[in-house]
Amino acid sequence: MTIKKDDKVKVLAGKDKNKSGKVLQIFIEKNRASVEGLNLLIKHMRPRKQGEKGQRIEFPAPINLSNLILICPKCGKATRPKHKTIEIIKNDKKIKQKIRLCKKCNQSID
C-alpha cells in the first residue's frame, strides 16, 4: 500500500482538486481513503426524542486512492513512492523490512 493512515496527501481530481490533508482512515477492500477536511458531505439527522432538534452533520466521505498522491514529509513535494526492502539486525536476527522512499529526494517516508 502506497498510502497509509496519518500520511499527508494531495487530491488530483474532483471538487477538492489541489487541496491537501491528512488521511484519517483507509478502506482497503473498497480502495478508498477518508481525508481530513476534504470531500465533505452533509448528513441530516432526525430528532430522536421529543423536544430535541434535528442536526446537520458534516463528515469526510471516502475518496478513491487513484485520485490521491502522497506528499513527502521531507521535501514537501507530491510523489509516487518507491519501495525498497532492507535488512535490520534485531536481537541477533535478520529481519526484512519494506520501506517507502521518495522518488524526488530519496529519503525514507516511514
Backbone torsions as a table, in degrees:
resi	resn	phi	psi	omega
1	MET	NA	128.4	-177.5
2	THR	-85.6	-25.0	179.5
3	ILE	-116.6	132.4	-179.4
4	LYS	-124.9	171.4	178.0
5	LYS	-62.0	144.2	-179.8
6	ASP	72.1	8.8	173.2
7	ASP	-79.4	152.3	173.7
8	LYS	-93.8	127.4	-176.8
9	VAL	-128.2	160.8	177.1
10	LYS	-118.9	140.3	-179.8
11	VAL	-87.5	130.5	-177.4
12	LEU	-94.6	-25.7	-176.5
13	ALA	-146.9	155.6	176.9
14	GLY	109.4	-169.8	-175.6
15	LYS	-70.0	-21.7	179.5
16	ASP	-105.7	32.9	-178.1
17	LYS	-58.2	138.6	179.4
18	ASN	71.4	6.4	174.7
19	LYS	-92.8	155.8	-179.5
20	SER	-130.2	157.3	-179.9
21	GLY	-168.5	177.9	-177.6
22	LYS	-94.7	139.0	179.6
23	VAL	-74.5	124.6	179.6
24	LEU	-88.0	-46.0	177.7
25	GLN	-154.9	157.6	-178.2
26	ILE	-121.6	135.5	175.6
27	PHE	-108.1	94.9	-172.8
28	ILE	-64.4	-43.4	-176.4
29	GLU	-67.2	-26.2	179.0
30	LYS	-99.7	-4.7	179.6
31	ASN	60.3	44.1	-177.6
32	ARG	-135.4	160.3	178.0
33	ALA	-138.9	146.7	177.2
34	SER	-100.7	125.3	-175.4
35	VAL	-113.9	135.6	-176.2
36	GLU	-63.4	123.0	175.3
37	GLY	79.5	2.7	-178.8
38	LEU	-120.1	152.1	179.8
39	ASN	55.5	47.5	-176.9
40	LEU	-75.1	133.5	175.5
41	LEU	-119.1	155.3	-180.0
42	ILE	-110.2	129.0	177.3
43	LYS	-115.1	128.9	-179.9
44	HIS	-92.2	123.4	-179.5
45	MET	-103.5	131.0	178.8
46	ARG	-79.3	145.5	177.3
47	PRO	-65.3	137.3	-177.1
48	ARG	-92.6	-38.8	-179.6
49	LYS	-108.4	157.5	179.0
50	GLN	-70.1	135.1	-177.9
51	GLY	91.8	-12.1	179.1
52	GLU	-85.8	147.6	179.3
53	LYS	-91.6	155.1	173.5
54	GLY	-74.9	163.8	-176.6
55	GLN	-132.3	157.9	169.8
56	ARG	-114.2	118.5	-178.0
57	ILE	-109.7	125.7	175.1
58	GLU	-94.7	133.9	178.2
59	PHE	-144.3	149.9	178.1
60	PRO	-78.3	121.0	178.2
61	ALA	-83.0	150.7	-179.5
62	PRO	-65.3	144.3	178.0
63	ILE	-114.4	143.8	177.7
64	ASN	-63.0	139.6	-177.4
65	LEU	-64.3	-23.3	178.8
66	SER	-70.5	-16.5	178.9
67	ASN	-96.2	7.9	179.7
68	LEU	-119.8	146.8	174.2
69	ILE	-133.3	141.8	-176.8
70	LEU	-73.5	140.8	174.2
71	ILE	-105.2	125.0	-178.5
72	CYS	-67.1	128.4	179.3
73	PRO	-70.3	-19.6	-177.6
74	LYS	-84.8	-52.3	-176.0
75	CYS	-99.4	-15.6	177.5
76	GLY	78.5	11.7	180.0
77	LYS	-101.0	151.5	175.8
78	ALA	-74.1	131.7	-175.1
79	THR	-148.9	152.8	168.8
80	ARG	-94.2	116.6	-174.3
81	PRO	-72.9	148.1	172.4
82	LYS	-102.3	154.5	-176.8
83	HIS	-107.9	144.1	178.9
84	LYS	-142.7	139.8	177.6
85	THR	-100.0	126.3	178.7
86	ILE	-121.2	157.1	177.9
87	GLU	-105.5	129.4	178.3
88	ILE	-115.9	134.6	177.2
89	ILE	-95.5	116.7	-178.3
90	LYS	-131.6	118.1	-178.3
91	ASN	55.5	46.1	179.9
92	ASP	61.7	24.8	176.4
93	LYS	-125.3	139.7	176.4
94	LYS	-87.4	124.7	179.1
95	ILE	-119.4	128.4	176.4
96	LYS	-87.5	131.2	-179.3
97	GLN	-130.9	134.6	179.6
98	LYS	-94.6	125.0	-179.8
99	ILE	-120.4	159.1	176.8
100	ARG	-102.1	136.4	178.8
101	LEU	-122.2	144.1	175.3
102	CYS	-75.1	133.7	179.1
103	LYS	-74.8	-22.0	-177.2
104	LYS	-82.8	-48.0	-174.7
105	CYS	-111.2	-3.5	177.2
106	ASN	61.3	25.2	177.8
107	GLN	-98.8	155.5	178.7
108	SER	-72.0	136.2	179.1
109	ILE	-90.0	-34.2	-178.4
110	ASP	-72.4	NA	NA
